[in-house]
Amino acid sequence: MDSTDAPQIIEHIHKSLNFTPYETKFVPCSARFVCCGISPKAKGVLAVHEMSKGSLNTVGEYVLPHGIKCATFGASGIEDRHLAFGDYGGALSISDLERPTVPIFNVQAHSSIINAVDGCGGQGVGFGAPEIVTGGRDGCVRVWDPRVETPVLSLEPEDGQSARDCWSVAFGNSHSDDERVVCAGYDNGDVKMFDLRTNSLRYETNVKNGVTCVEFDRPDIEMNKMVVTTLESKFRCYDLRTQHPEDGFASLSERAHKSTVWLGKHLPQNRDIFMTGGGNGGFNLYKYHYPAKREEEHKKDKAPVGVVGNVELLNSRVISTQPIVSFDWSPDREGLCCLSCLDQSLRVFIVTKLNKY
């Protein structure tokens, strides 16, 4: 890795917190972002911060009944910017940031903690109705329409099966009003992709380690790529353009961080660049390179099979002794990002020269 001409990772703001953060999200079209987590008294904390002249001002900090584990703006319009979040009590709430303690929508989504949430159809991007997907410790994955209090779809373990923790969920393939898929990652290494149009399981595999994060490079286009991060310092990139009937999607596996890879987040302005955050308190910036041909004939049955490319490490930096558990790129400013670590710190970074890639 030659870092002389590589993107530079520069710390802009560093702030200590009095609670354990689990999620940071930029508020669309603003200089603000939210940081959610749990206090020492096991209460939920939702803090709204605003960047101003190199410093961070706390606009509001609100205490909620249960700790907050995950949050998203994905199902909300640009004008409303309502935050959907899942808590330790299994409740899914949607709140206006002006009055977060009085939810607009609240439902008991799971029997225990909600580990992951994702939204789609809001913000004037993509197609289809606004929907939210949640994954919980009870092993269930549920899709919600914010207009009704019952799940649109509920994917649950079969009777008699032991429930596996669902650690991550993501929407993808939402390129028309009909098409949409949900991908879920579980603690036993299962990755399952559900097609919401046909109401069927489209693809499943096992990556041999607990899946900490799944993310499509873009949720609002025809499926292109997906990053799956796992325990034991590995992540995988899947090429989703071509699915073989037996072999499924082509993929590559890469080692990183020498510890758990907690997350992988694609740059909104360039879907081929993504950042991974590790249990060693560091993050790595990668660029995906496509192969010369993305499809070839299978050697046995001559059916089309995908060809995976390779990833290039552009730069890396260790910033803490504790894991990076949340990370978010700014949707409005290329290279601006916010993140939080388990050392109860909140940081804003600027990644330079991304326009060259």
Disulfide bonds with the S-S distance in Angstrom:
none
